[in-house]
Amino acid sequence: MQQSTRSESTDGLPPEKRLEAPSHRLVEAGIATIPDMETLRECVGYENTHQNRTQILRRLEWRADELRADEE
């Protein structure tokens, strides 16, 4: 049985679903729809642990910048 994470309860997409989608466009959409910093941190942690793809980490960083700007 898989543990439930905050991101699953927030919008139904755990990090592995967002970042391991079958196409690049779906990965980009998964990142673009990250709703909050906690979910973003979970995605960064997942990426660092499983794939560590520089391009994905860069896109996550851009999404973090967007979320921070929205908070201002």
Phi and psi restraints in degrees (range 20) as a CNS / XPLOR table:
assign (resid 1 and name C) (resid 2 and name N)
       (resid 2 and name CA) (resid 2 and name C) 1.0 -84.5 20.0 2
assign (resid 2 and name N) (resid 2 and name CA)
       (resid 2 and name C) (resid 3 and name N) 1.0 139.1 20.0 2
assign (resid 2 and name C) (resid 3 and name N)
       (resid 3 and name CA) (resid 3 and name C) 1.0 -71.4 20.0 2
assign (resid 3 and name N) (resid 3 and name CA)
       (resid 3 and name C) (resid 4 and name N) 1.0 144.9 20.0 2
assign (resid 3 and name C) (resid 4 and name N)
       (resid 4 and name CA) (resid 4 and name C) 1.0 -84.3 20.0 2
assign (resid 4 and name N) (resid 4 and name CA)
       (resid 4 and name C) (resid 5 and name N) 1.0 137.9 20.0 2
assign (resid 4 and name C) (resid 5 and name N)
       (resid 5 and name CA) (resid 5 and name C) 1.0 -114.5 20.0 2
assign (resid 5 and name N) (resid 5 and name CA)
       (resid 5 and name C) (resid 6 and name N) 1.0 166.8 20.0 2
assign (resid 5 and name C) (resid 6 and name N)
       (resid 6 and name CA) (resid 6 and name C) 1.0 -58.2 20.0 2
assign (resid 6 and name N) (resid 6 and name CA)
       (resid 6 and name C) (resid 7 and name N) 1.0 -40.6 20.0 2
assign (resid 6 and name C) (resid 7 and name N)
       (resid 7 and name CA) (resid 7 and name C) 1.0 -62.9 20.0 2
assign (resid 7 and name N) (resid 7 and name CA)
       (resid 7 and name C) (resid 8 and name N) 1.0 -33.4 20.0 2
assign (resid 7 and name C) (resid 8 and name N)
       (resid 8 and name CA) (resid 8 and name C) 1.0 -65.9 20.0 2
assign (resid 8 and name N) (resid 8 and name CA)
       (resid 8 and name C) (resid 9 and name N) 1.0 -42.1 20.0 2
assign (resid 8 and name C) (resid 9 and name N)
       (resid 9 and name CA) (resid 9 and name C) 1.0 -75.4 20.0 2
assign (resid 9 and name N) (resid 9 and name CA)
       (resid 9 and name C) (resid 10 and name N) 1.0 -24.1 20.0 2
assign (resid 9 and name C) (resid 10 and name N)
       (resid 10 and name CA) (resid 10 and name C) 1.0 -73.7 20.0 2
assign (resid 10 and name N) (resid 10 and name CA)
       (resid 10 and name C) (resid 11 and name N) 1.0 -50.4 20.0 2
assign (resid 10 and name C) (resid 11 and name N)
       (resid 11 and name CA) (resid 11 and name C) 1.0 -142.5 20.0 2
assign (resid 11 and name N) (resid 11 and name CA)
       (resid 11 and name C) (resid 12 and name N) 1.0 8.5 20.0 2
assign (resid 11 and name C) (resid 12 and name N)
       (resid 12 and name CA) (resid 12 and name C) 1.0 85.2 20.0 2
assign (resid 12 and name N) (resid 12 and name CA)
       (resid 12 and name C) (resid 13 and name N) 1.0 0.6 20.0 2
assign (resid 12 and name C) (resid 13 and name N)
       (resid 13 and name CA) (resid 13 and name C) 1.0 -118.3 20.0 2
assign (resid 13 and name N) (resid 13 and name CA)
       (resid 13 and name C) (resid 14 and name N) 1.0 108.2 20.0 2
assign (resid 13 and name C) (resid 14 and name N)
       (resid 14 and name CA) (resid 14 and name C) 1.0 -73.8 20.0 2
assign (resid 14 and name N) (resid 14 and name CA)
       (resid 14 and name C) (resid 15 and name N) 1.0 162.5 20.0 2
assign (resid 14 and name C) (resid 15 and name N)
       (resid 15 and name CA) (resid 15 and name C) 1.0 -52.6 20.0 2
assign (resid 15 and name N) (resid 15 and name CA)
       (resid 15 and name C) (resid 16 and name N) 1.0 -40.0 20.0 2
assign (resid 15 and name C) (resid 16 and name N)
       (resid 16 and name CA) (resid 16 and name C) 1.0 -64.2 20.0 2
assign (resid 16 and name N) (resid 16 and name CA)
       (resid 16 and name C) (resid 17 and name N) 1.0 -31.9 20.0 2
assign (resid 16 and name C) (resid 17 and name N)
       (resid 17 and name CA) (resid 17 and name C) 1.0 -72.8 20.0 2
assign (resid 17 and name N) (resid 17 and name CA)
       (resid 17 and name C) (resid 18 and name N) 1.0 -38.6 20.0 2
assign (resid 17 and name C) (resid 18 and name N)
       (resid 18 and name CA) (resid 18 and name C) 1.0 -67.4 20.0 2
assign (resid 18 and name N) (resid 18 and name CA)
       (resid 18 and name C) (resid 19 and name N) 1.0 -41.8 20.0 2
assign (resid 18 and name C) (resid 19 and name N)
       (resid 19 and name CA) (resid 19 and name C) 1.0 -101.2 20.0 2
assign (resid 19 and name N) (resid 19 and name CA)
       (resid 19 and name C) (resid 20 and name N) 1.0 -10.0 20.0 2
assign (resid 19 and name C) (resid 20 and name N)
       (resid 20 and name CA) (resid 20 and name C) 1.0 -115.7 20.0 2
assign (resid 20 and name N) (resid 20 and name CA)
       (resid 20 and name C) (resid 21 and name N) 1.0 30.8 20.0 2
assign (resid 20 and name C) (resid 21 and name N)
       (resid 21 and name CA) (resid 21 and name C) 1.0 -66.6 20.0 2
assign (resid 21 and name N) (resid 21 and name CA)
       (resid 21 and name C) (resid 22 and name N) 1.0 156.3 20.0 2
assign (resid 21 and name C) (resid 22 and name N)
       (resid 22 and name CA) (resid 22 and name C) 1.0 -70.6 20.0 2
assign (resid 22 and name N) (resid 22 and name CA)
       (resid 22 and name C) (resid 23 and name N) 1.0 -13.8 20.0 2
assign (resid 22 and name C) (resid 23 and name N)
       (resid 23 and name CA) (resid 23 and name C) 1.0 -134.9 20.0 2
assign (resid 23 and name N) (resid 23 and name CA)
       (resid 23 and name C) (resid 24 and name N) 1.0 156.1 20.0 2
assign (resid 23 and name C) (resid 24 and name N)
       (resid 24 and name CA) (resid 24 and name C) 1.0 -60.5 20.0 2
assign (resid 24 and name N) (resid 24 and name CA)
       (resid 24 and name C) (resid 25 and name N) 1.0 -39.3 20.0 2
assign (resid 24 and name C) (resid 25 and name N)
       (resid 25 and name CA) (resid 25 and name C) 1.0 -62.0 20.0 2
assign (resid 25 and name N) (resid 25 and name CA)
       (resid 25 and name C) (resid 26 and name N) 1.0 -38.1 20.0 2
assign (resid 25 and name C) (resid 26 and name N)
       (resid 26 and name CA) (resid 26 and name C) 1.0 -69.7 20.0 2
assign (resid 26 and name N) (resid 26 and name CA)
       (resid 26 and name C) (resid 27 and name N) 1.0 -35.1 20.0 2
assign (resid 26 and name C) (resid 27 and name N)
       (resid 27 and name CA) (resid 27 and name C) 1.0 -63.7 20.0 2
assign (resid 27 and name N) (resid 27 and name CA)
       (resid 27 and name C) (resid 28 and name N) 1.0 -46.1 20.0 2
assign (resid 27 and name C) (resid 28 and name N)
       (resid 28 and name CA) (resid 28 and name C) 1.0 -60.0 20.0 2
assign (resid 28 and name N) (resid 28 and name CA)
       (resid 28 and name C) (resid 29 and name N) 1.0 -41.9 20.0 2
assign (resid 28 and name C) (resid 29 and name N)
       (resid 29 and name CA) (resid 29 and name C) 1.0 -65.3 20.0 2
assign (resid 29 and name N) (resid 29 and name CA)
       (resid 29 and name C) (resid 30 and name N) 1.0 -39.6 20.0 2
assign (resid 29 and name C) (resid 30 and name N)
       (resid 30 and name CA) (resid 30 and name C) 1.0 -61.2 20.0 2
assign (resid 30 and name N) (resid 30 and name CA)
       (resid 30 and name C) (resid 31 and name N) 1.0 -39.7 20.0 2
assign (resid 30 and name C) (resid 31 and name N)
       (resid 31 and name CA) (resid 31 and name C) 1.0 -71.5 20.0 2
assign (resid 31 and name N) (resid 31 and name CA)
       (resid 31 and name C) (resid 32 and name N) 1.0 -43.0 20.0 2
assign (resid 31 and name C) (resid 32 and name N)
       (resid 32 and name CA) (resid 32 and name C) 1.0 -62.8 20.0 2
assign (resid 32 and name N) (resid 32 and name CA)
       (resid 32 and name C) (resid 33 and name N) 1.0 -24.8 20.0 2
assign (resid 32 and name C) (resid 33 and name N)
       (resid 33 and name CA) (resid 33 and name C) 1.0 -100.5 20.0 2
assign (resid 33 and name N) (resid 33 and name CA)
       (resid 33 and name C) (resid 34 and name N) 1.0 12.8 20.0 2
assign (resid 33 and name C) (resid 34 and name N)
       (resid 34 and name CA) (resid 34 and name C) 1.0 -63.1 20.0 2
assign (resid 34 and name N) (resid 34 and name CA)
       (resid 34 and name C) (resid 35 and name N) 1.0 122.1 20.0 2
assign (resid 34 and name C) (resid 35 and name N)
       (resid 35 and name CA) (resid 35 and name C) 1.0 -85.3 20.0 2
assign (resid 35 and name N) (resid 35 and name CA)
       (resid 35 and name C) (resid 36 and name N) 1.0 -20.4 20.0 2
assign (resid 35 and name C) (resid 36 and name N)
       (resid 36 and name CA) (resid 36 and name C) 1.0 -156.7 20.0 2
assign (resid 36 and name N) (resid 36 and name CA)
       (resid 36 and name C) (resid 37 and name N) 1.0 167.9 20.0 2
assign (resid 36 and name C) (resid 37 and name N)
       (resid 37 and name CA) (resid 37 and name C) 1.0 -65.6 20.0 2
assign (resid 37 and name N) (resid 37 and name CA)
       (resid 37 and name C) (resid 38 and name N) 1.0 -33.7 20.0 2
assign (resid 37 and name C) (resid 38 and name N)
       (resid 38 and name CA) (resid 38 and name C) 1.0 -63.5 20.0 2
assign (resid 38 and name N) (resid 38 and name CA)
       (resid 38 and name C) (resid 39 and name N) 1.0 -44.8 20.0 2
assign (resid 38 and name C) (resid 39 and name N)
       (resid 39 and name CA) (resid 39 and name C) 1.0 -63.3 20.0 2
assign (resid 39 and name N) (resid 39 and name CA)
       (resid 39 and name C) (resid 40 and name N) 1.0 -40.7 20.0 2
assign (resid 39 and name C) (resid 40 and name N)
       (resid 40 and name CA) (resid 40 and name C) 1.0 -61.3 20.0 2
assign (resid 40 and name N) (resid 40 and name CA)
       (resid 40 and name C) (resid 41 and name N) 1.0 -44.1 20.0 2
assign (resid 40 and name C) (resid 41 and name N)
       (resid 41 and name CA) (resid 41 and name C) 1.0 -61.5 20.0 2
assign (resid 41 and name N) (resid 41 and name CA)
       (resid 41 and name C) (resid 42 and name N) 1.0 -39.2 20.0 2
assign (resid 41 and name C) (resid 42 and name N)
       (resid 42 and name CA) (resid 42 and name C) 1.0 -62.8 20.0 2
assign (resid 42 and name N) (resid 42 and name CA)
       (resid 42 and name C) (resid 43 and name N) 1.0 -40.0 20.0 2
assign (resid 42 and name C) (resid 43 and name N)
       (resid 43 and name CA) (resid 43 and name C) 1.0 -67.2 20.0 2
assign (resid 43 and name N) (resid 43 and name CA)
       (resid 43 and name C) (resid 44 and name N) 1.0 -41.4 20.0 2
assign (resid 43 and name C) (resid 44 and name N)
       (resid 44 and name CA) (resid 44 and name C) 1.0 -62.4 20.0 2
assign (resid 44 and name N) (resid 44 and name CA)
       (resid 44 and name C) (resid 45 and name N) 1.0 -44.4 20.0 2
assign (resid 44 and name C) (resid 45 and name N)
       (resid 45 and name CA) (resid 45 and name C) 1.0 -60.8 20.0 2
assign (resid 45 and name N) (resid 45 and name CA)
       (resid 45 and name C) (resid 46 and name N) 1.0 -43.8 20.0 2
assign (resid 45 and name C) (resid 46 and name N)
       (resid 46 and name CA) (resid 46 and name C) 1.0 -62.0 20.0 2
assign (resid 46 and name N) (resid 46 and name CA)
       (resid 46 and name C) (resid 47 and name N) 1.0 -46.7 20.0 2
assign (resid 46 and name C) (resid 47 and name N)
       (resid 47 and name CA) (resid 47 and name C) 1.0 -63.2 20.0 2
assign (resid 47 and name N) (resid 47 and name CA)
       (resid 47 and name C) (resid 48 and name N) 1.0 -43.9 20.0 2
assign (resid 47 and name C) (resid 48 and name N)
       (resid 48 and name CA) (resid 48 and name C) 1.0 -61.3 20.0 2
assign (resid 48 and name N) (resid 48 and name CA)
       (resid 48 and name C) (resid 49 and name N) 1.0 -38.0 20.0 2
assign (resid 48 and name C) (resid 49 and name N)
       (resid 49 and name CA) (resid 49 and name C) 1.0 -76.9 20.0 2
assign (resid 49 and name N) (resid 49 and name CA)
       (resid 49 and name C) (resid 50 and name N) 1.0 -37.8 20.0 2
assign (resid 49 and name C) (resid 50 and name N)
       (resid 50 and name CA) (resid 50 and name C) 1.0 -103.6 20.0 2
assign (resid 50 and name N) (resid 50 and name CA)
       (resid 50 and name C) (resid 51 and name N) 1.0 -44.1 20.0 2
assign (resid 50 and name C) (resid 51 and name N)
       (resid 51 and name CA) (resid 51 and name C) 1.0 -120.1 20.0 2
assign (resid 51 and name N) (resid 51 and name CA)
       (resid 51 and name C) (resid 52 and name N) 1.0 -42.2 20.0 2
assign (resid 51 and name C) (resid 52 and name N)
       (resid 52 and name CA) (resid 52 and name C) 1.0 56.7 20.0 2
assign (resid 52 and name N) (resid 52 and name CA)
       (resid 52 and name C) (resid 53 and name N) 1.0 45.2 20.0 2
assign (resid 52 and name C) (resid 53 and name N)
       (resid 53 and name CA) (resid 53 and name C) 1.0 -83.9 20.0 2
assign (resid 53 and name N) (resid 53 and name CA)
       (resid 53 and name C) (resid 54 and name N) 1.0 121.5 20.0 2
assign (resid 53 and name C) (resid 54 and name N)
       (resid 54 and name CA) (resid 54 and name C) 1.0 -57.8 20.0 2
assign (resid 54 and name N) (resid 54 and name CA)
       (resid 54 and name C) (resid 55 and name N) 1.0 -44.0 20.0 2
assign (resid 54 and name C) (resid 55 and name N)
       (resid 55 and name CA) (resid 55 and name C) 1.0 -63.1 20.0 2
assign (resid 55 and name N) (resid 55 and name CA)
       (resid 55 and name C) (resid 56 and name N) 1.0 -40.8 20.0 2
assign (resid 55 and name C) (resid 56 and name N)
       (resid 56 and name CA) (resid 56 and name C) 1.0 -68.2 20.0 2
assign (resid 56 and name N) (resid 56 and name CA)
       (resid 56 and name C) (resid 57 and name N) 1.0 -43.3 20.0 2
assign (resid 56 and name C) (resid 57 and name N)
       (resid 57 and name CA) (resid 57 and name C) 1.0 -61.3 20.0 2
assign (resid 57 and name N) (resid 57 and name CA)
       (resid 57 and name C) (resid 58 and name N) 1.0 -36.8 20.0 2
assign (resid 57 and name C) (resid 58 and name N)
       (resid 58 and name CA) (resid 58 and name C) 1.0 -64.6 20.0 2
assign (resid 58 and name N) (resid 58 and name CA)
       (resid 58 and name C) (resid 59 and name N) 1.0 -43.4 20.0 2
assign (resid 58 and name C) (resid 59 and name N)
       (resid 59 and name CA) (resid 59 and name C) 1.0 -65.0 20.0 2
assign (resid 59 and name N) (resid 59 and name CA)
       (resid 59 and name C) (resid 60 and name N) 1.0 -36.6 20.0 2
assign (resid 59 and name C) (resid 60 and name N)
       (resid 60 and name CA) (resid 60 and name C) 1.0 -64.7 20.0 2
assign (resid 60 and name N) (resid 60 and name CA)
       (resid 60 and name C) (resid 61 and name N) 1.0 -37.7 20.0 2
assign (resid 60 and name C) (resid 61 and name N)
       (resid 61 and name CA) (resid 61 and name C) 1.0 -63.9 20.0 2
assign (resid 61 and name N) (resid 61 and name CA)
       (resid 61 and name C) (resid 62 and name N) 1.0 -42.3 20.0 2
assign (resid 61 and name C) (resid 62 and name N)
       (resid 62 and name CA) (resid 62 and name C) 1.0 -62.2 20.0 2
assign (resid 62 and name N) (resid 62 and name CA)
       (resid 62 and name C) (resid 63 and name N) 1.0 -40.0 20.0 2
assign (resid 62 and name C) (resid 63 and name N)
       (resid 63 and name CA) (resid 63 and name C) 1.0 -65.7 20.0 2
assign (resid 63 and name N) (resid 63 and name CA)
       (resid 63 and name C) (resid 64 and name N) 1.0 -37.1 20.0 2
assign (resid 63 and name C) (resid 64 and name N)
       (resid 64 and name CA) (resid 64 and name C) 1.0 -61.5 20.0 2
assign (resid 64 and name N) (resid 64 and name CA)
       (resid 64 and name C) (resid 65 and name N) 1.0 -42.2 20.0 2
assign (resid 64 and name C) (resid 65 and name N)
       (resid 65 and name CA) (resid 65 and name C) 1.0 -60.8 20.0 2
assign (resid 65 and name N) (resid 65 and name CA)
       (resid 65 and name C) (resid 66 and name N) 1.0 -40.7 20.0 2
assign (resid 65 and name C) (resid 66 and name N)
       (resid 66 and name CA) (resid 66 and name C) 1.0 -64.0 20.0 2
assign (resid 66 and name N) (resid 66 and name CA)
       (resid 66 and name C) (resid 67 and name N) 1.0 -44.7 20.0 2
assign (resid 66 and name C) (resid 67 and name N)
       (resid 67 and name CA) (resid 67 and name C) 1.0 -63.3 20.0 2
assign (resid 67 and name N) (resid 67 and name CA)
       (resid 67 and name C) (resid 68 and name N) 1.0 -40.7 20.0 2
assign (resid 67 and name C) (resid 68 and name N)
       (resid 68 and name CA) (resid 68 and name C) 1.0 -63.5 20.0 2
assign (resid 68 and name N) (resid 68 and name CA)
       (resid 68 and name C) (resid 69 and name N) 1.0 -40.7 20.0 2
assign (resid 68 and name C) (resid 69 and name N)
       (resid 69 and name CA) (resid 69 and name C) 1.0 -65.1 20.0 2
assign (resid 69 and name N) (resid 69 and name CA)
       (resid 69 and name C) (resid 70 and name N) 1.0 -35.8 20.0 2
assign (resid 69 and name C) (resid 70 and name N)
       (resid 70 and name CA) (resid 70 and name C) 1.0 -66.8 20.0 2
assign (resid 70 and name N) (resid 70 and name CA)
       (resid 70 and name C) (resid 71 and name N) 1.0 -28.9 20.0 2
assign (resid 70 and name C) (resid 71 and name N)
       (resid 71 and name CA) (resid 71 and name C) 1.0 -74.3 20.0 2
assign (resid 71 and name N) (resid 71 and name CA)
       (resid 71 and name C) (resid 72 and name N) 1.0 -22.2 20.0 2
